[in-house]
Amino acid sequence: MNLLNLARKVGAELRSVVREALESGEASCEVGIGADGTPTEAIDKIAENVVMERLSEKGAFFVLSEEAGSVALAEEPEYIAVIDPVDGSYNALHNLPFYALSIAFAPYREDASLADVSTAYVLNLYSGDEFTAERGRGAWYNGRRIRGTGAGNLSEATVCIYSTPQSVGTLMPLLKRIKRVRTLGSAALELCHVARGDFDAFVDVRTYLRNIDVAAAKLVVEEADGAVTDMRGTSLKASLLRIERLNIVAAHSMEMHREILRVLRKRNFK
């Protein structure tokens, strides 16, 4: 099965469905609580239904999704599909053109983790820009190989940062060192733009981000020669079979990543 071709077909259909739902006003009501414990907007459920229907036609998948949680679509799955049908649904509902479909594929194993993701697809549902990656084969933006370049030092860096009022102190040493902060509301897309060097790093200290948010984009960053870990510099190994939350530090280069960890550790991990 060509997993990237499947993801592209899903993405093309989903763009059309999401656009129609937004234009009709059908997308903007709350319809329940998702498997991750957060409210489900109609747009999330509409989008998830499209993705689940297309994956179920293949009879080969175990799916981990934001709303449905863990769902086996086959008695003996061959692949795991980790999906976030609309990462950035707030943006979508408020006319902000930065929201995405995120799909990560991995061979099915009962102990599968983020380290096992082999194929990644992230599609900006507004613009149609796509990011793809295959383990060991590189990362791509609209069909062009990503060879990310960015700031060489923290004083010139633009960093996407997510925090709570309680964790601002954790970030203060980093905030004092960098040039700019951005927070755009779609972790999947922000990480992919880190891979390109459009942003230099992404830091989320809340332990609120979910594995479904980053499963695909993590591989894009890594295949573009960037780095993704938790705040202690440990590889992300969250399960692919259930929703888990994590903190994250990602950067477009190993050097930038090491420098950010050094700054954060200086205050927090003595």
C-alpha positions as CSV (number, residue, x, y, z in Angstrom):
1,M,0.0,0.0,0.0
2,N,1.3,3.5,-0.9
3,L,0.6,5.3,2.3
4,L,1.5,8.7,1.1
5,N,-0.8,8.4,-1.9
6,L,-3.6,7.3,0.5
7,A,-2.9,10.3,2.7
8,R,-3.0,12.7,-0.3
9,K,-6.4,11.3,-1.4
10,V,-7.8,11.7,2.1
11,G,-6.4,15.2,2.3
12,A,-7.9,16.3,-1.0
13,E,-11.3,15.1,0.0
14,L,-11.0,16.6,3.5
15,R,-10.1,20.1,2.2
16,S,-13.3,20.2,0.2
17,V,-15.4,18.9,3.1
18,V,-13.9,21.3,5.6
19,R,-14.3,24.3,3.3
20,E,-18.0,23.4,2.7
21,A,-18.6,23.0,6.4
22,L,-17.0,26.3,7.3
23,E,-18.9,28.2,4.5
24,S,-22.3,26.7,5.5
25,G,-21.8,27.4,9.2
26,E,-22.2,23.7,10.0
27,A,-18.7,23.5,11.5
28,S,-19.1,25.8,14.5
29,C,-21.2,24.0,17.1
30,E,-20.0,21.8,20.0
31,V,-21.1,18.2,19.6
32,G,-19.6,16.4,22.6
33,I,-16.4,15.4,24.4
34,G,-13.6,13.7,22.5
35,A,-11.5,10.7,23.6
36,D,-8.8,13.2,24.8
37,G,-11.3,14.8,27.2
38,T,-11.7,18.1,25.4
39,P,-14.8,19.5,23.7
40,T,-15.5,18.3,20.2
41,E,-16.5,20.9,17.7
42,A,-18.6,19.8,14.7
43,I,-15.7,20.5,12.4
44,D,-13.5,18.0,14.2
45,K,-16.2,15.3,14.0
46,I,-17.0,16.0,10.4
47,A,-13.3,15.8,9.5
48,E,-12.7,12.7,11.5
49,N,-15.6,10.9,9.8
50,V,-14.1,11.5,6.4
51,V,-10.7,10.2,7.4
52,M,-12.1,7.1,9.3
53,E,-14.3,6.2,6.3
54,R,-11.4,6.2,3.9
55,L,-9.1,4.3,6.2
56,S,-11.8,1.7,6.9
57,E,-12.1,0.9,3.2
58,K,-8.5,-0.5,3.3
59,G,-9.1,-2.9,6.1
60,A,-5.6,-2.7,7.4
61,F,-5.5,-0.1,10.1
62,F,-5.6,0.5,13.8
63,V,-6.4,4.2,14.3
64,L,-5.6,6.6,17.1
65,S,-7.6,9.8,16.7
66,E,-8.5,12.9,18.6
67,E,-12.2,12.3,18.9
68,A,-12.7,8.5,18.5
69,G,-9.6,7.5,20.5
70,S,-8.3,4.0,19.8
71,V,-10.2,2.1,17.1
72,A,-9.2,-1.2,15.3
73,L,-10.6,-1.1,11.8
74,A,-9.2,-4.6,11.1
75,E,-9.0,-7.8,13.1
76,E,-5.3,-8.0,12.4
77,P,-4.1,-4.5,11.6
78,E,-1.0,-4.1,9.4
79,Y,-0.5,-0.4,10.1
80,I,-1.2,2.2,12.8
81,A,-2.6,5.5,11.6
82,V,-2.3,8.4,14.1
83,I,-4.6,11.2,12.9
84,D,-5.5,14.7,13.9
85,P,-8.1,15.6,11.3
86,V,-8.1,19.3,12.0
87,D,-5.1,20.4,14.1
88,G,-5.9,24.1,14.8
89,S,-9.7,23.9,14.7
90,Y,-10.0,27.2,16.6
91,N,-8.1,28.8,13.7
92,A,-10.4,27.2,11.2
93,L,-13.5,28.4,13.0
94,H,-12.1,32.0,13.3
95,N,-10.9,32.5,9.7
96,L,-7.3,32.1,10.6
97,P,-5.5,30.3,7.7
98,F,-3.4,28.0,9.7
99,Y,-4.9,24.6,10.4
100,A,-4.0,21.1,9.2
101,L,-4.6,17.5,8.6
102,S,-1.9,15.4,10.3
103,I,-1.5,11.6,9.6
104,A,1.3,9.4,10.8
105,F,1.7,5.8,9.8
106,A,3.7,3.1,11.6
107,P,3.8,-0.7,11.3
108,Y,1.4,-2.2,13.8
109,R,2.9,-3.5,17.0
110,E,1.4,-3.6,20.5
111,D,4.3,-1.6,21.9
112,A,4.5,0.9,19.0
113,S,5.7,4.4,20.0
114,L,6.4,7.7,18.3
115,A,9.9,6.3,17.4
116,D,8.2,3.8,15.1
117,V,6.5,6.3,12.8
118,S,7.7,5.6,9.3
119,T,5.5,7.8,7.1
120,A,4.2,11.3,7.8
121,Y,1.8,13.6,6.0
122,V,0.7,17.1,7.1
123,L,-1.5,19.2,4.9
124,N,-2.4,22.9,5.5
125,L,-6.1,22.6,4.9
126,Y,-6.4,26.3,3.9
127,S,-3.5,26.7,1.5
128,G,-3.0,23.2,0.3
129,D,0.7,23.2,1.2
130,E,1.9,19.7,2.2
131,F,4.7,18.3,4.2
132,T,5.7,14.7,3.9
133,A,8.4,12.4,5.3
134,E,9.5,8.8,5.1
135,R,11.9,7.4,7.6
136,G,15.4,7.3,6.1
137,R,14.3,9.0,2.8
138,G,14.0,12.6,3.8
139,A,11.3,15.3,4.3
140,W,9.5,17.2,1.6
141,Y,7.5,20.4,1.2
142,N,5.2,20.5,-1.9
143,G,7.4,17.9,-3.5
144,R,10.7,19.7,-2.9
145,R,13.3,18.3,-0.5
146,I,13.5,20.2,2.8
147,R,17.0,21.3,3.6
148,G,16.1,23.6,6.5
149,T,18.3,26.5,7.3
150,G,17.6,29.0,10.0
151,A,19.2,31.2,12.7
152,G,22.7,30.1,13.8
153,N,22.3,31.3,17.3
154,L,19.6,32.0,19.9
155,S,19.9,35.8,19.7
156,E,18.6,35.7,16.1
157,A,16.1,32.9,16.7
158,T,12.3,32.9,16.2
159,V,10.7,30.3,18.5
160,C,7.1,29.0,18.8
161,I,6.4,28.9,22.5
162,Y,3.5,27.4,24.5
163,S,3.2,28.0,28.2
164,T,0.8,28.6,31.1
165,P,1.1,31.4,33.6
166,Q,2.6,28.8,36.1
167,S,5.3,27.8,33.7
168,V,6.5,31.2,32.5
169,G,9.4,31.0,35.0
170,T,10.6,27.8,33.3
171,L,10.9,29.6,30.0
172,M,12.2,33.0,31.2
173,P,15.9,32.2,30.6
174,L,15.0,31.2,27.0
175,L,12.8,34.2,26.5
176,K,15.6,36.5,27.5
177,R,17.9,35.0,24.8
178,I,15.8,34.8,21.7
179,K,14.7,37.4,19.2
180,R,11.0,36.6,18.5
181,V,8.2,34.5,19.9
182,R,5.3,33.1,17.8
183,T,2.3,31.1,18.8
184,L,0.1,30.2,15.8
185,G,-2.2,27.5,17.2
186,S,-1.3,24.4,15.1
187,A,1.6,22.4,16.5
188,A,1.7,20.1,13.5
189,L,2.2,23.0,11.1
190,E,4.5,24.9,13.4
191,L,6.8,21.9,13.7
192,C,6.8,21.4,9.9
193,H,7.8,25.1,9.5
194,V,10.6,24.5,12.0
195,A,11.8,21.7,9.7
196,R,12.0,24.3,6.9
197,G,13.8,26.8,9.1
198,D,10.9,29.3,8.8
199,F,10.9,29.1,12.6
200,D,14.0,28.1,14.5
201,A,12.4,26.1,17.3
202,F,9.2,25.0,19.0
203,V,9.0,24.7,22.8
204,D,5.9,23.5,24.7
205,V,6.4,23.1,28.5
206,R,2.7,22.6,29.4
207,T,2.7,18.7,29.2
208,Y,-0.6,19.3,27.4
209,L,0.4,18.6,23.8
210,R,-0.8,15.2,22.6
211,N,1.0,12.5,20.7
212,I,-1.6,12.8,17.9
213,D,-0.6,16.5,17.5
214,V,3.1,15.7,16.8
215,A,3.3,12.2,15.5
216,A,3.7,13.1,11.9
217,A,5.5,16.5,12.2
218,K,8.1,14.9,14.5
219,L,9.3,12.7,11.6
220,V,9.3,15.7,9.2
221,V,11.6,17.6,11.6
222,E,13.9,14.6,12.1
223,E,14.1,13.8,8.4
224,A,15.1,17.4,7.7
225,D,18.0,16.9,10.1
226,G,16.4,18.7,13.0
227,A,15.8,17.3,16.6
228,V,12.8,16.6,18.7
229,T,12.9,15.6,22.4
230,D,11.2,16.3,25.7
231,M,12.6,19.1,27.9
232,R,15.2,16.8,29.4
233,G,16.6,15.9,26.0
234,T,15.0,12.4,26.1
235,S,13.6,10.9,22.9
236,L,9.8,11.0,22.6
237,K,8.4,7.5,23.0
238,A,4.7,8.0,23.7
239,S,2.5,5.1,22.7
240,L,0.8,5.1,19.3
241,L,-2.1,3.1,20.7
242,R,-3.5,5.6,23.1
243,I,-3.6,9.3,23.6
244,E,-0.7,10.6,25.8
245,R,0.4,14.1,26.7
246,L,4.0,15.4,26.6
247,N,6.2,18.4,26.6
248,I,8.5,19.1,23.7
249,V,11.6,20.9,22.5
250,A,12.2,20.9,18.7
251,A,14.7,22.8,16.6
252,H,15.7,23.0,12.9
253,S,19.3,21.9,13.8
254,M,21.0,19.7,16.4
255,E,23.1,22.7,17.5
256,M,20.1,25.0,18.1
257,H,18.4,22.1,20.0
258,R,21.3,21.6,22.2
259,E,21.6,25.3,23.0
260,I,17.9,25.5,24.0
261,L,18.2,22.5,26.2
262,R,21.3,24.0,27.8
263,V,19.5,27.2,28.6
264,L,16.4,25.5,30.0
265,R,18.4,23.1,32.1
266,K,20.5,25.8,33.6
267,R,17.5,27.0,35.6
268,N,15.3,24.0,35.9
269,F,17.4,20.9,36.1
270,K,20.4,21.6,38.3
